[in-house]
Structures are given as structure tokens and as C-alpha cells.
Amino acid sequence: MITILAKIFIHESESDPPERTRSAYGVLSGCFGIALNLLLFGFKLAFGLIAHAVSLTADAFNNLGDAGSSVISLFGFRLASKKPDRDHPYGHGRIEYLAGLFVSIAILLMGWSLLRNALSVILHGGAQAYATHFVPSVIVMAVSIAVKLYMFSYNRALAKRFDSPSLKAVSFDSVSDAIATGTVLVCAIVSRVFSLPEWLKLDAWCGLVVSLFILYTGLKSIRETTAPLLGKRPDPAFVEAIKATTLSFEGIGGVHDVIVHDYGPGRVFVSLHAEVPETANLREIHEVIDNAEKYLSERFHCTATIHADPILTDDPETNRLHTLTEDVIRAVDERLTIHDFRVTPNPMGKTLLFDVAIPYDDPQSDDALKASIEREIASHIDGAAAVMTLDRTEPQEKKEGECP
């Protein structure tokens, strides 16, 4: 159905920007979700009331909350597609992450409502569930499960295609609804087939289990949607692809300090340092860097900025000191790596200037590491003083052919 609707309402073209196609599918998914959830709400509420089924009535309001979540996702996609303006030069893409967060909060609120209703019936009692209209109620629940699994399927597919946190949150909600309704259905059948005593209140206990599951789903979804807002670590595969692509350009011998800023889908900024020969022609190396930036931007749908680090590659003494410094660094901690290595003279000898990449999980403080490195260099390299910059990052592995 969603494919048919997409063919009717979305006219995709290769010339369309990715943001437009993404927004169109997000709006279509939101409208379709609203319609389906409102239908499920109406049928479940009607049969939940006439069958005196607390769990089915609560599940109906869960679907009403899902319709509200779809409205939030719909507005999120519409706002996220707005072009950058004076107050938001990097666009409005993070609104989609906020929409996903609101969806997650809606899941939590609905789970809390279900929990309260179930506890109320358990503690204070109520009418016997499914004393009448049992078969129609079962049919409604079975159809609801099928609809929710279908919604999960197409929302998950769209979330993967467009890397959308809000659609991922909606798909989580859909599968949790299917499991919740399935639990309600099983409890209803068990209660009817085995003629369980009224005091057991299986319907209410079923509602309690469902509410706890929905609360768990909501918390998990919040974790998924807040990570981009807090600035999560970029995908390692993406970073490695950026490095490999940059190194493919002639004249670039090393890549480090890759930083990815995510301002929402379609608004990703990448900056990195590229090591180039110190003796290279400035105009020629600028052309190489410029071409690399353009290629990265087109291939990875980002805005790429490359800083050129001139490195002396053909001086035997510099290469010797670089090798010695690497050995000293590895003796301090084998996971440490260095880049941007340069040598300058000083009145007492030579100054070694370099950056040290330190793993995030290294327990030592920057001051302690710096003191250890300075001590080791002074004792192993005669007349050398170290001036270093410490970077807390994922240290890169040195590749064959890199500039020293």
C-alpha cells in the first residue's frame, strides 16, 4: 500500500535533492500512520468499552497516542526540510531528531497511562472482561496486530533508506504495539477458553505487563534519538571511507583529525587534516586539496573542509628523529600514535613538534602523559626537546606509504 501511495503522491526524479525526497516520504509515512492509528483507535475503543476489557481500552488509547506521534513526526519532517536561514545557517535538520525524541516521550507517557489503569483494576476491581462481544474483540485485535506489523515493516525500510531517527522511533513503536496487542489477545483467549475465576484479573495483569514493555521501548527509543543531539561518535565505517577516499588523491600521504559535525540529515560537515609534502608547489597542492573537497562533498553528501599539513618527507635526519620519537611514544603506551611531526633548531639542540593521538579510554591524565613523553624523549634523544599537542581521539593506524 505504501508503495502504491508513493507512486501516486511522490514523483521521484534523479534531479531532485535528497532532502526533498526524504521529506516527501516522511510526510507520506506520517499521514498514512495517522489514518491507520485513528481507525485502530476507534474500533478498539468501541469493543473495549462494550466488552469491559481494560487492556483493550488502554490499547486503544495507545493507538491514539501513536496517531499523535505520527503528527509530531509529520511536522518534524516538514520543518527539517526548511532551507538554512540567517538564524539557522546550518539548516533545520536536527528538528527531525527532536521529533523522534517527542515520539519516544509519547511512548513513555502512554506506557505510564497503561500502568496506572492496570494497577487501578488490580487494586480496586472492575467488570468482568469479555463477558460479551468476545469474538469481535478477538478479530479487532488480530487485525490490529497485522496492521502494526505492516507499519513496522515499511517504517523500518524507510528509516534504513533515509537514515531517519524519527522513523526508526515510529517503527519501534509499531512493533511494541503489535507485541502489546498480541499479549492482550493471548490473555483474552486464555481467560475465555479456561474459564478463569474473576478474582484472578488476568486482563488487568496483562495490561500491567504490556505497560512495562512499552515503558522499556520508550526508554530505548529515547536513547536512540538523543544520541545525535548530544553529538554521538560518527560511524567508524564512514570515517574510514573518508580517509581512504582522501588518500586516493596523489600528493596526500596521510590523513588525521577527521571530525564529523551532524546538523541533521543532509547537513553533515566533515573537516580533516591531510599531510602533504613540504616541498610541493603551493598552487598545485591547493588544486589537489580543492578537488578532494569537492569529491568528498559529492560522494558522501556532506560539506568537506581539508586543512593541508606540510610535512618534510625527504630529509634523512628528520626521518631518523621521527622514527626514534615513534619508538619512545610506543614505549610510553603502545596505543599512542603521532602525526604532524616537524623539527626546528633551538639554542640547545632541536625541538620536536608533533601531535599525539590518545584513545578516549586511556585512564592517564593529559598532564601525566605529557610529562612521561617529555621525560622519555629527553633521556633517549640527545639534545631534543618536545613540544606536543595531545588529541583525545581514535588513534589512526599508520599505513604503508604515509608521510612521516
N, C-alpha and C positions, 0 to 999 in steps of 0.2 A: 504493500500500500504506500509506504513512504517513498518508494522508488517511482511509483506512478505519479504521486503528487509532485515529486521533484521534477519530473519531465513536464508536468503541466505548468507549474509555477516558477521554476528556475530554468532559465535558458543559459546554460554554461557556454562560455566561449574561451578559447585559448588566450585571447587578448584581455580578458577580464583579470583584474588584480586578485591575488589570493584572498585578500581581506574581504572583497565583495562576495565571492563565492562562499567563504566561511560564514559571513553574516547571513546570507540568504538561507543556507542550510540550518543555521541556528534558529532563525525566525520560524522556518517551516517546522522544525522539531518542536519548538515551544508551542506553536499554535495547535499542532496535532496532539501534543501531550495534554494541553488544556482541555480539548474536546473529549478525549478518551477518559481522563480522570473525572470530569464532570458527569459523564454517563455512568461510570462505575459508582461514583458517589450517590447519585440518585437511586440506582437500583439497590445498592447495599443498604442505604439508609431506610428505604421503604420496607424491605424484607427484614432488616434488623429490628425495626420497631414492631412490626406485626408478629414476628417470631419471638420477641422478647430476648433477643440474643445480644448480650452486652458486647461480646467480642466482635460480632459482625457490624454493629452500630459504630463502635470505635474505629473499626477498619474503614468504614465509610468516610468518617471524618479524616482519616489518614489520607484517603484519596483526594479529599477536598484540599488538604494541605499540599498534596502533590500538585494540584492544579495551580495553587498559589506559587509554588516553587517554579513551575513552568513559566508563570507570568514574570517572575523575577529573572529567570534565565533569558526570556524573550527580550526584556528591556536591557539586560546586560549585553547581549549580542548587538542590539541596535546602538547602544551608547559606545560600545567598544570599537565600532566601525567608524566613528567620527574621526575626521582628519585632525591632525595637530593644529593647535591654535596658539595664540600669544601666551595664554596662561598655562597651556599644556603642550610644550614644544615636542615632547616625546610621544604624543598621542594619548588615547584613552583606553589602550588595550587592557590595562590592569583592572578596568571595571568588570571584565569578564571573570577575573579571579575573585573579585568581591561578590559577584553574582553567585559563583559557586559556593562561597562562604555562607551567603544568606540561605541558599538551598540546604546546606548542611545544618544551619541553625534551625531551619524549619523542621528538618527531620528530628532533631533533638526535642523541640517543643512538642511535636506530635507524639513522640515516644513517651514524654513525661505525662501528657494528657491520657494516653492509654494506660499508663501505670497507675495513675490516680483512679481512673474509672474501675480498673480491675480490683484494686485494693478496696475500694468502696463496696463493691459487691461481695467480696470475700468476707469483709468485716461486718457488713450490715445486711447482707442478703438481698434477694430480689426475685422476680418472677422466674418460673422455670423456663429455660431456654429451649426453643424449637418444639414446644408443645404443639404448635400448629405451623403450617407452611414450611415443613422441613425440606421437601423435595425442591420447591422453587428456590429456597435459600441455597441448597447444595449446587444447583445449576448456576446460580449467580456467582457463587464463589469459584466454581470450576472455570467459568468464562473469564472471570477476573484474573485468575492465575495465568491463563493463556494470553490474555491481553498484556499483562505486565511482563511476561517473558518476551513477548514480541517487542515491547517498548525497550526492554533491556537490550535486546539484540541490536536494534537499529541505533539506539543512543550510543552503545559501546562502539559500533562500527564508525559512527560519525566522530566520536571522541578520538578514536585512533587516527582517523583520516586527517583531522584538523588539530590534533593535539590540544583538545579543549578540556580544561579542568571542570568547567561548569557542566558540560555534557557528561563527563565522567561521573560527576556527583549525581546527576539525574539518573544515570544508568545504575549506580549503586542503589539509589532509592527504589528503582523499579524492581530489582532483584530481591531487595529486602521486603518489598510489598508482596511479591509472589510467595516468598517463604512464609511471611506472616499470614497471608490468606490461606496458604496450604496447611499451616498449623491449625488455624481456626476450622478449616474443613475437616481435618482428621479428628479433631476433638468433637465436632458435631456428629460425625458418623459413629464414633465410639460411644458417645453418650446415648445415641438412639438405638444402636444395634444391641448394646449390652444392658440397656435399661438401668443406668447407674442411678443411685439414690440422689435426691435433690441436694442433700446437705454436702455432697462432695464438691459441688460448684465447679465442675471441670471447665465449663465455659469461661468462668472468671479466671481460673488458674491459667487457662490457655491464653487469655488476654494479657496476663502478667508476663508470661514467657515471651510473647510477641513484643510487648513494650520494651523489655530488656534487650531483645535483639535489635530493635530499631534504635534504641539509645546507643548501642555499640556501633551500629552502622553510621549514625550521625557523628560520633566522635572520630571514627576512622576517616570519614569524608572531610571533616574539618581539618584534620592533619594534612590530608592531600591537597586541599585548596589554599591553606595558609602558607605552605612551603614556598610557592613562587612569590608571595607578597613579602616574605621575610628575606628573600634572596637565597634560594637553595643553590647547592652546588650544581654547576652545569653538567649535562650528560657527558661522561668521560669519552664516549664514542664520538660525540660532536667535537670535543676539544681535540682529540687525536686526528680527526678528519681535517680540522682547520690547520693543524700543524703540518700534516702530510701534504696538503694542498699547497701551503706556503713554501715548503721546502722544495717543491717541484719546480719552482722558478729559479732559473740559472742566476747565480750570484748570491743567493741566500743560503747560508751554510748552517744556520741554527735558528731555532725559534724558542722563545720562553716568555714568561709573564703573560700568558693568554688569559684575558679577563672577559667574561660574558655578562652583560647587563640586559636583563629581560624586563622590558616595559610592556609586556603583553604580546599576544600573537601578532606576528608581522612587524614588531617593533623591537628587534633584538640588535644590540650593539656589541661588536667584538673589537677589542684592542689587543695588540700583541707587539712584542719586540722581535725584530729579525736581525740576525747577525750578518753583516756584510763585510767584505774586505776593506780595510782601511785605505788601501791604495786604489780603490775603484774610482772611476770617473764619477763625479757627483751628479752630473746630468744623466748619465746612463743608469746609475743605480736608482735615481729618483724615478726614472721611467719604469724600471723593474718593479719598484715598490708600488707605484701608481697602478700598474697593470694587475699586480697581485691583489690590491684592494678592490679593484673593480670585479675581478673574477670571483673573489670570496663573497662579495656582496650579492652577485647574481646567482652563484651556485647554492649558497646557504640562506638566501633570503634574509640578509642581515645588512647592517651598516658596519663595514670593516675599516679600522684605522691601524696602520702599521708604523711603528717607530723603528728607524734604522739605527742599529748599534755598530759603529765601525770597529772592527777587530783586526789587529795586526796578525797576519797569517803566515808570513814568510820570514820571520826573524827567529833564528835558532835559539838565541838567549831567552826571548820571550816564551818560546815553546817549552824550553827546559824549565823555566820558573813555573810555567803553568802546570806542567806535569808534576813537579815537586809539590806545588800547592794542593793539587788534587789528592796526592798521596797523604799529605798532612790532614786534609779535611776528612778523608775516609778513616784515618786513624782516630779522629775525634768521634765520628759517628758515620758508619758505612752508608747510611741512607742519605747523607748530605751530598749535594752537587753544587757546582759553581758555574757562573756564566758572566759575561761582560768583563772578562779578565784583561787588565791593562797594566803596564809597568811604566812608572815615571821615576826619574832620578831625584834624589834628595841629598842634602849635605853629608848624611851618614851612610848612604848606600842607595837602596832602591825602595820605592813604595809600590806595593802590590795592591791594586784596586780591583775589587770583584764583588759580585752578589752571591749570596749563599741561599739556596733553596732548602727550607726546613719543613719536614712533614708537620701537618696540623697536630698530630697526636704526640709529637715529641714533648716529653714532660719537662725538659730543661727550660729555664727562662732564657730570653734572648741575651741578657747580660752575661749569664753564666756561659752560654755557648760562645759568645764573642770573646770572652776572656780566655777560654780554653783554646780557641783557634789562634788568637794572638800569641799566646804562650808557646804553642807548638810551632808556629811559623818562626818565631824569634829563635827557638832552640834548634831548628832543623835547616833553616835557610839563612846563611850568613849575611849580615848587613841588610836584612829585609824587614820592612815594617808593613803591617797590613791595615788597609782601610776598606772596610766591608759594609755592605748593606744586607740585612737579614730579611728574607721573604718567607712568611708562613704560607706555604702553598704545597701543591703536589709536586714533588721534585721530578723533573724530567730525566729520562734515561738518556745518556749520551749515545748518539747514533754514529755509526761509522761514517766518516766524511764530514762531520760537523767541524765548523771553525773552532779552534781552541779558544 
